[in-house]
Amino acid sequence: MNQSNRGFFSSVPPVTLNIIIINVICWLAQMLFLSRGIDLSDYLGLHYFSSDQFYPHQIITYMFLHDPSGIMHVLFNMFAVYMFGRTLELVWGGKRFLFYYIITGIGAALANILVMFLRIKFAEMNLSPEMVAEVYVKGAALIEKGMTYSDPAMAKLNELLYLANVGTTVGASGAVFGILVAFGIMFPYVELMVIPIPVPIKAKYFVIIYGLIELFLGVWNKAGDNVAHFAHLGGLLTGLILVLYWKKRNKKNGRFY
């Protein structure tokens, strides 16, 4: 290893560095296993709680997997962990930063599951009990045949149930949003250069704008959008609550964090 490589690794605090390394190793393992017909996301990705493929450990393991079909998903997330996470670790220390990272990732997972649950329940409210029962019993078979219900409300419920049963969520984005909100609160006036914005933007405004964009995209729910926007918001909200709690508690001790 040359001097520049040693300098890079020594400049990144250990928890941040290990998070990046573990995520990259998991991503490489996903591609390796997938080439042999094994999809690790079936076992380690996050599934809806009613799915036959759901296991409790997935609320943690999902955040260490990424889309194996390309590099951009893992690259952007780990770049964000590197850019913002190392600063938080230097301020908080490794133990608190790791705790924060995992908890915001779990918060993102629970938010993702909760939103799916609410979407299903709201869809059921537009149908009679008999129609709901019809969809639960026969809907999956229709989708497998490439068919759907003529009634839009029944078709919507059937689509949601199918997504809940077969859908998988992977990625560190929820924890990354937790990192972003913590950085925005602790260093609100730090100016960031964000592509494609041609001028610097203060961290606090960047977090607010990014959060509002995610909220809009989540509510819009555009067809074909496979991004878990509410998981991102769940990580952001969990991080916000945790940082504000620490701020309030530590101020009593004469410390900000």
C-alpha positions in Angstrom: 0.0 0.0 0.0 1.5 3.4 -1.0 1.6 6.5 1.2 -1.5 8.1 -0.3 -3.6 5.0 0.4 -2.4 4.9 4.0 -3.2 8.6 4.3 -6.8 8.1 3.0 -7.6 5.2 5.3 -6.0 6.9 8.3 -8.1 10.0 7.6 -11.4 8.1 7.9 -12.5 7.2 11.4 -12.9 3.5 12.0 -16.7 3.1 12.2 -17.2 5.1 9.1 -14.5 3.2 7.3 -15.9 -0.2 8.4 -19.4 0.7 7.4 -18.2 1.5 3.9 -16.1 -1.6 3.7 -18.9 -3.9 4.9 -21.4 -2.4 2.4 -19.0 -2.8 -0.5 -18.2 -6.4 0.5 -21.9 -7.2 0.8 -22.6 -5.6 -2.7 -19.8 -7.7 -4.2 -21.2 -10.8 -2.5 -24.6 -10.0 -3.9 -23.2 -10.0 -7.4 -21.2 -13.2 -6.9 -24.1 -15.1 -5.4 -26.5 -13.7 -8.0 -24.2 -15.1 -10.8 -24.8 -18.5 -9.2 -28.6 -18.1 -9.0 -28.8 -17.0 -5.4 -30.4 -13.7 -4.5 -29.2 -12.6 -1.1 -31.9 -10.0 -0.9 -34.4 -12.9 -0.6 -32.9 -13.7 2.8 -31.3 -10.4 3.9 -33.4 -7.7 2.2 -36.4 -6.2 3.9 -39.8 -7.8 3.2 -43.2 -6.8 4.4 -44.2 -8.4 7.7 -46.9 -10.6 6.2 -44.7 -12.0 3.5 -43.5 -15.6 3.8 -40.0 -14.3 3.2 -40.0 -11.9 6.2 -37.6 -12.4 9.1 -37.0 -10.0 11.9 -33.2 -9.7 11.2 -34.0 -8.1 7.9 -34.7 -4.7 9.6 -31.0 -4.5 10.1 -29.4 -6.6 7.3 -31.3 -4.8 4.5 -29.3 -1.6 5.1 -26.0 -3.4 4.1 -27.3 -4.6 0.7 -27.7 -2.5 -2.4 -28.9 -2.9 -6.0 -26.5 -5.5 -7.5 -27.3 -4.5 -11.1 -25.2 -1.3 -11.0 -22.7 0.6 -8.9 -24.5 3.9 -8.5 -26.8 2.9 -5.6 -23.9 1.8 -3.3 -21.6 4.4 -4.6 -23.8 7.4 -3.8 -24.7 6.0 -0.4 -21.2 5.3 0.6 -20.0 8.6 -0.7 -22.6 10.3 1.6 -21.4 8.1 4.5 -17.8 9.2 3.8 -18.6 12.9 3.3 -20.9 13.4 6.3 -20.5 10.3 8.5 -16.9 10.8 9.3 -17.6 14.3 10.7 -20.3 13.0 13.0 -18.1 10.2 14.2 -15.3 12.6 15.1 -17.8 14.7 17.1 -19.8 11.8 18.7 -17.3 9.1 18.9 -17.5 5.7 17.2 -20.0 4.0 19.6 -22.6 6.8 19.4 -22.2 7.1 15.7 -22.7 3.4 15.1 -25.7 3.3 17.4 -27.2 6.3 15.5 -26.5 4.7 12.1 -28.2 1.5 13.0 -31.2 3.1 14.8 -31.9 5.4 11.9 -31.7 2.5 9.5 -34.2 0.5 11.6 -36.4 3.6 11.8 -36.4 3.7 8.0 -37.3 0.0 7.8 -40.2 0.4 10.2 -41.5 3.5 8.4 -41.4 1.6 5.1 -43.4 -1.2 6.5 -45.9 1.1 8.3 -46.6 3.1 5.1 -47.3 -0.1 3.1 -49.6 -1.2 5.9 -51.5 2.1 5.8 -51.7 2.1 2.0 -53.3 -1.4 2.1 -55.7 -0.4 4.8 -56.8 2.8 3.0 -57.3 0.7 -0.2 -59.5 -1.7 1.7 -61.7 1.1 3.0 -62.9 1.7 -0.6 -64.2 -1.8 -0.9 -66.9 -3.9 0.8 -65.7 -6.8 3.0 -66.7 -9.3 0.4 -64.6 -7.5 -2.3 -61.6 -7.3 0.1 -61.9 -11.1 0.8 -62.1 -11.7 -3.0 -58.9 -9.9 -3.6 -57.1 -11.7 -0.7 -58.2 -15.1 -1.9 -57.9 -14.8 -5.7 -55.9 -11.7 -6.5 -52.4 -13.2 -6.6 -53.5 -15.9 -9.1 -54.8 -13.2 -11.4 -51.5 -11.3 -11.3 -49.6 -14.4 -12.0 -51.7 -14.8 -15.2 -51.1 -11.3 -16.2 -54.6 -10.2 -15.4 -56.2 -7.8 -13.0 -59.7 -6.7 -11.7 -61.8 -4.4 -13.9 -62.8 -2.5 -10.7 -60.0 0.1 -10.1 -60.2 -0.1 -6.3 -59.9 -3.9 -6.4 -57.1 -3.6 -8.9 -55.3 -1.1 -6.6 -55.6 -3.3 -3.5 -54.4 -6.3 -5.5 -51.4 -4.5 -6.7 -50.5 -3.4 -3.2 -50.9 -6.9 -1.8 -48.7 -8.3 -4.5 -46.0 -5.7 -3.9 -46.2 -6.3 -0.2 -45.7 -10.1 -0.8 -42.9 -10.0 -3.3 -41.3 -6.6 -2.9 -37.9 -6.2 -1.3 -36.2 -3.1 0.1 -32.4 -2.8 0.2 -30.0 0.0 0.8 -28.4 2.3 3.4 -30.4 5.3 2.2 -32.5 5.5 5.3 -29.4 5.6 7.5 -27.9 8.1 5.1 -30.8 10.4 5.5 -30.3 10.1 9.3 -26.7 11.2 8.8 -27.8 14.1 6.6 -30.3 15.5 9.1 -27.8 15.2 12.0 -25.2 17.1 9.9 -27.8 19.7 9.0 -28.6 20.3 12.7 -25.1 20.2 14.0 -23.5 22.2 11.2 -26.4 24.2 9.7 -24.3 27.0 8.2 -21.7 24.8 6.4 -22.0 25.4 2.7 -22.4 22.5 0.4 -21.9 22.3 -3.4 -24.7 20.1 -4.7 -24.9 19.1 -8.4 -26.6 20.6 -10.4 -27.1 23.7 -8.2 -24.5 26.2 -9.4 -24.2 28.0 -6.0 -23.3 26.8 -2.5 -26.3 25.9 -0.3 -26.3 25.8 3.5 -26.6 22.4 5.1 -29.8 23.1 6.9 -31.5 24.3 3.7 -30.2 21.3 1.8 -31.7 18.9 4.3 -35.1 20.7 4.3 -35.3 20.8 0.5 -34.2 17.2 0.1 -36.7 16.1 2.7 -39.5 18.0 1.0 -38.6 16.5 -2.4 -38.7 13.0 -0.8 -42.1 13.7 0.7 -43.5 15.0 -2.6 -42.2 11.9 -4.5 -43.5 9.6 -1.8 -47.0 11.1 -1.9 -47.0 11.3 -5.7 -46.1 7.6 -5.9 -45.4 7.7 -9.6 -45.8 4.5 -11.5 -42.5 2.7 -12.0 -40.8 4.5 -9.2 -39.1 1.8 -7.1 -37.4 4.2 -4.6 -38.6 3.8 -1.0 -39.1 7.5 -0.4 -40.9 6.9 2.9 -38.1 4.8 4.2 -35.8 7.8 3.5 -38.2 10.0 5.4 -38.3 7.4 8.2 -34.6 7.6 8.6 -34.6 11.4 8.5 -37.4 11.6 11.2 -35.8 9.0 13.4 -32.5 10.9 13.2 -34.2 14.2 13.9 -35.9 12.9 17.0 -32.7 11.3 18.3 -30.5 14.3 17.7 -32.9 16.7 19.3 -33.2 14.4 22.3 -29.5 14.2 22.7 -29.3 18.0 22.3 -31.9 18.6 25.0 -30.4 16.1 27.4 -26.8 17.2 27.0 -27.6 20.9 27.3 -28.5 20.1 30.9 -25.0 18.9 31.4 -23.5 22.0 29.8 -22.7 20.3 26.5 -24.3 20.6 23.1 -23.9 16.9 22.1 
